[in-house]
Amino acid sequence: MKVRLPRPVAALAGAVLAAATLVPAAPPAQAAPAATAAPAATASVPTAVAAAAGGWTPRGEQYSQTVTTRDLAITMDDGVILRGDLQRPATADGKPVTTRLPVIVTITAYNKLVLSAGGGAVLAGADPGYLVKRGYAQLTVDARGTGTSQGQWAAFSAREGKDAGAIVDWAARQPWSNGKVGMTGASYMGISQLLAAAQQPAGLKAIFPQVPAADVYRDVVASGGQIDVGFIPLWLGLVTVTGVIPPAYGLQEPAAGFKMATDHLMGGLGFTLPLAVQALLGGSPAYDGPFYRERSPITTINKVKVPTFFVGGEYDLFQRGTPLDFEALQRNGVPTKFILGPWDHLQGSSGAEVAKAGYGTLAELQLRWFDHYIKGRDGQLASIAPLTYYEQGTGKWVRKAKWIDSDLSARVYKLSGSSAVGGRTGGLVTGTPAAGSSIVPPIPVTGLCTRSANQWTAGVANMLLKDFPCFTNNKLNDYGGLTFDTPPVTRAVRLQGPVNARLYVSTPTGDGMLSVAIEDVAPDGSVHRITGGWQVISHRTLDTARSRYLDGKLLQPYHPFTKATQSKLPSGQVAPVDVEVFPTGAAIQPGHRLRIAVQAFDVPHLLSPLTDLLSQLVPVTVRTGTAYPSSITLAVRP
């Protein structure tokens, strides 16, 4: 199913992608706060999933219409005013009901005006009116320095986390609230939920984050040690453009409107622009450290105590991070569920295909979750497995208790013999490998004809290039690097979780980049990209204490990615480099072949800091055989 952006958001995303400026027209000016009646939302949510959802059926509407109060002022402890829109059930005459209601909070950096104008269908998930008509209130707040809120933006900073907790606390204390709060939203809005929950505000009872990060450096900013130049500029541009849309309250409160505009301009000059420039020039933002630790939900995940329902995507920006968040909460005994589907970032954010997992639509799942943990309605969740993921290769939805469970075992496939660009394929064996030497040339267009190009532009490429063959068949791109295949398998190979690729390499400069894909080669020769991973050779230092092992085999390597641990190989020296290949679930069917593809670039995803570009623009030699046991390690299940 294709995700289609509403026109204002599609125009905005396209403009940001093209580095142009396009600002949607602001709605008519109105007093703030002002109550405006919203038309009754059309019920387009199917309910025919009851049988698959264990007999559960969604309850009907309690109210037929809603009303929204715009631009409520929420004052933080340092005096900065954030703005929120409050949507509540309405009486027949269009006035808000007087009943105190539980509140669902969404904190966005993409301007609540854009969400309310239709962008929420893609950027924020389910229509909030679905819950509002069933007895909830919805509060949507612009994060500090974005949208209609004052202050300077500093994404996911400690200050922003403190704000998130304060917003929840404020919502719980309002006269229209019954003191119980939940949270929803995707991506930035999902991360905000984890930051808020780590503050442990008293009123927060449950959250529902879609496609959130865990470790922002490794998940998205610099996968493998190179800078993400696909998504990060697009994202920074989206926040910047939506931050300069004139606020509706600007005419009534010109001083406040002017302060907002000034704050946002200074935030762009003081945070966004310097961050991008320093990263590309090899400054401190190009390396992991306190800046990213502060902004990574995994740093404070142990403080999250409220029930959490995750939605993730196997082709998502946070393909790596969302499973780690889920595992951390599950280890801590926090009630948690996780649905992982075959979705890119826009698809995972919209949640349009969540019903395919068999539990209901996204809106229905949120109703089940919040009705259970906020309204105390028992019997809502018994049929939902802790983990439900889409198995690539079979199209089945697999239900499990854990992400890495006792039914998994480590299996090592060794690269055998030699490969070469243009389609010469080496072997991938479980027995004794043949010795070989293969050269990965620095071809700076590899990556363009892959699903990776769509994944790391957040799904925008798929939206603009509908049914582009490169997003479903990796065959053409594989000609630009090395490939190693198993013989056609006679029994299905089912893999789940992360993959480690250990490659013995050398380069003339002691540096270079390894772009690895794990693939399924069908009998007709078409190549399905299952997942990928990346690693800069000079960042090969392994932190064994933070790496994951299965049956004594390295499954998920952890590299420090600091300047202090960066080390080039002596010219010509061969050394092992462990490449973290991002987690997924898949089955290689009988008659198909398992493949590892190795290249030196992943365009438009990654670019080396300019200071390292020449040393990484070199051929890389990959060695195989018993002396140089290059291999991949999978977690497989029966």
Summary of the structure (lengths in Angstrom):
residues: 638
radius of gyration: 24.6
end to end distance: 30.7
largest distance: 80.3
contacts: 2403
relative contact order: 0.12
helix: 28%
strand: 28%
